[in-house]
């Protein structure tokens, strides 16, 4: 019994050693060449040895066996020798493909699979400005900084805020440094008082104070052709957001709230292919719309949806009152910390802006609850054909693993999982398989979502598409 326990520990230590060896090479290729390594979509950049081992274990869900660290370590060694240009590579697909090929020359195999990236040149980078620095703005900053790589991708150049106090700069830095929900910033932050800037992991962020979106001179700070992300929600139509484009240095505006009028509301992965160069002002829709639209799309494509109702159980937001006080909205003046608050949501109608086939099919309501983050959408759907729980869940699990929307949809089955387990999830929505109810052509689905971080990840995906500097994904996954 003792010998068997020792054997398990030795196996674990061997995995740790391999993972530790991979980390410097993963980092060097990312920093110098914008090579992003992942295992079935789970990024390995900036991860710990335990995270890398966990990603290899996750591969069992797709490949039926745990991915061999010795095989992927060999692939990483070869990539370090080849030094490809900007590319997002899936180590699982490369390792499995090489094993199946029967080839004995790993370098030659990788050169063939990664041919489009061998001569690829890094881009010049795209400037990003965050207009507003609240919950979403600070999470966007964290994600963009974490994605900085060689500095030739998204470059967070500035945040624009209204000055709140004489020590405003230090307070902004501290809010970026510490977060009650998402924990401490992963890195170092320094305040540059003389320059009115924040230095975060080597990224210099200019802090600009302004009350007027049309009067900021971005060129004064060397900012050009920037994508401005408006996180304030103050202006939600093209006319209001168009004020940002009156400034030299700003080329496109992305709103992190549902847009009004005929503005393109984008749910990344669902209708992001509709973005054209003419879309200088567009919306990233809402967190709830991003959570439910991908799930609704795949269900509609497979089973058809006649009609449905969406009930969101949503964490309280800064718009609500901490204690009872006046609020222009119904019920929202009552204490968010003490009450479940029934309120309206536009998410159900907003789905149709990304999926026109849902026009008039969905109704919705929302219940605000006393939690700071992570929400749930309950989808009560009438399908066009009968199915059962096993068929629906099996389909959704497979979609989450290998489908085109696997970056947006996750799937979980656990009798013990609760809302805090989803803090920091980078998926738009996570289907809770054990809660699924199906009776004939009626289905009830429960979809968790981190309404802050998961949504912010969707926003960054749109920014990367607008910037046009996201590297190719290789090798190409077979449908």
BELJO-V77602 format. One line per field, one symbol per residue. burial: 1 if it has 16 or more other C-alpha atoms within 10 Angstrom, else 0. A space follows every 10 residues. Layout:
BEGIN
burial = ???
END
This chain:
BEGIN
burial = 0000000000 0000110111 0110111111 1111111111 1111110010 0110111110 0000011110 1111110110 0011111111 1111101100 0000011011 1011011100 0110111111 1111111111 1101111111 1111111111 1000000111 0111111000 0000100011 1000001101 0011111100 0011010100 0011111111 1100111100 1101101111 1111111110 0011111111 1100100001 1111111111 1111111111 0011101111 1111111001 1100000000 1111111011 1100101111 1111100100 1111111111 1111111111 1110001010 0110011011 1110111111 1100000000 0111111111 1110011100 1111111111 1111111111 1111011011 111110000
END
